[in-house]
Amino acid sequence: MKKATIQLETLTCPSCMQKIDNAVKSLDGVDKESVNVSFNASKVKLEFDEEKLSIGQIENAITALGYEVIKSQVT
Amino acid sequence: MQRYILRNKNRITLTSGLLIALGFVSLWTMGNSELFEWALIIASIFGVTPIAIQAYQALKVKVVSIDVLVTIAVVGAFLIKNFEESAIVTFLFLFGAFLEQRTLNKTRSAIKELTEMAPESALKLREDGEFEEVEVDEVAVGDVLLVKTGAKVPVDGTVISGEGSINEASITGESIPVAKEKGSKVYAGTILDNGTLQIVADRVGEDTTFGKIIELVEEAQDSKSEAERFIDRFSKYYTPAVLVLSFIVWVISRDPELAITILVLGCPGALVIGVPVSNVAGIGNGARHGVLLKGSEIISDFSRLDTIVFDKTGTLTVGKPAVAETVYYGEDIDEVLGYLASVERESDHPLAKAVLEEIGETKFSTVEETEVIKGGGIVARVNGHRIAIGNISLMEREKVELDEKARADVARFERNGNSLVLTAVDGQLKVLMGVRDRIRPGVKADLQRLKKLGVKNLIMLSGDNQGTVDLVSRELGLTEARGNMLPEDKAAYIQQLIEEKGQIVAFVGDGVNDSPSLALANIGIAMGSGTDVAIEISDVVLMNSDFGRLPHAFGLTKAIVRNMKQNIFIAVGVVLVLLSGLLFSDWMNMSIGMLVHEGSILLVILNGMRLLRYKIR
């Protein structure tokens, strides 16, 4: 399991959080419990299994919704 | 393509706005209703595209978002050929989103400024002795780093060579240069104003004080209270419910205009955004003023505070004994002070340190025949004089005569809670010093402010004897003061206040031996220099151990809670006005609904922004 922190462009509507939350959780290999989308910080924190998917795939799922990924950090 | 459209949302907004303006101008000036209609049709199609894309994306991940409601409403208006409505609604929705982004950024700016102070690079010593610029992530504990004038200290470390002065505002909130030399501790994120330092890294990255502060504040701004979690759950079902409701209305009334108006009116806007906005602006204000608030639950408890319990030493008092009162007898005092300092220099007694600090620069002489008298003081020979330094019993032993004035001074000093240091030269009393732990400057005024702000009880608990405690309590005007308390007694006392008296209790302490109390109180307030475990176990941290920030913190939490209530009031009020407008009048339509809706969102954001400027009077 890897921990990822993804910095997004400024989130403005709280329903964005719901969208991102659902989108990320639907990915296979993401630990659903660990997903945390923060509105004010405009960040997504999650844990994922790097054998099942890459950080790039997670980023794609978010950008597909129309939110820009500014930076992501995996530890 | 989708991404391209979303990225150019602002341009689309502008275009659709211009088209609408063009339409209306042509209608009013030339009476050209055909051009008017076409302009609005194009504006509608233009405007609805990004919204529809977002709606589609939302539906794909099974979320009924506002975008979905608006898209259906606009398409509906389009189908019943009400192009004016469809164009204006899309434009207002897009333009509102644009303004919201701008203003929201503003409310978050205080916290953003903080995170942007994080150091990015460091000059690291290579094996060949040269310094090389590296990313701050590449610095490990034990690395030697060079910090030049004007640069940020990249990590927490210890100075190994060089001198300089550092602005520690990012850690302490206090923009005063602090001198650093070999052995001094330096903190990540602080700025070297002048000089050059070589430091060795003690803590790096998120382990540094600055890293912890950032993480704390970032988590705090998104922490949610019970009420917010409720609103979140509520809004999850609210949007789909509006959709269903509007469908039912349409089926029953057969009035598509009414149905789509409900869709627009039903958008939950200000309600969902109002509370987080107050939160982020308030926590941001705190961060700027050296007050770390760890989340919104704490803010609401803090604002309703009944009782503050203080630790004495290090919280209400400076925590270091110092000379508080001095009386000189006779001539040649400078010479005597020199002797006094020379003798005390060789002692490591806390009183001796206080005396030395008081005297400061002086002429030192050689000290001979030093004799330590247990429970009395020191006797020694300096420049041929017999010097006796100690308490009353030493003076008696040395047969020093105390005249009436001296005896009165001694009695007064003792009454004031001092430990006495008397100095006699050749059997003559020369200096009387009263040493005690002083009350922090300004504490009295701060306590009065807290009372004025509505704290009912100010209680001090201390390990000191009751006599000293009573003295401090009387001077500060506390409600209650208890001495001879062990850490576990303090914790038990706090528990009793909370459980038996049902009070909301804050405990203010320095966090080391007070951790049980900090954890047990409803609000644990740590006087942190920013380096302790206190940061982790407490709910509120006063940076730089500055007691004066406590009234600001308390006033701020009250202001935040007030602000949240105002925002909820605005949000609910707007929904009620819109609904009654819809039910009882005929002026309500989609465009007005959208205008009011977006306006209310902006209003709560602007209201939240006021918190950034909050200052205690």
Interface residues (C-beta under 8 A of the other chain):
Chain A: T10 T12 C13 P14 S15 Q18 K19 N22 A23 S26 S38 F39 N40 A41 K43 T63 A64 L65 G66
Chain B: Q2 R3 L6 I53 Q54 Q57 A58 V61 K62 V63 S65 I66 D67 A97 E100 Q101 L104 N105 R108 I111 E218 Q221 D222 D232 S235 K236 T239 V272 I273 P276 N279 V280
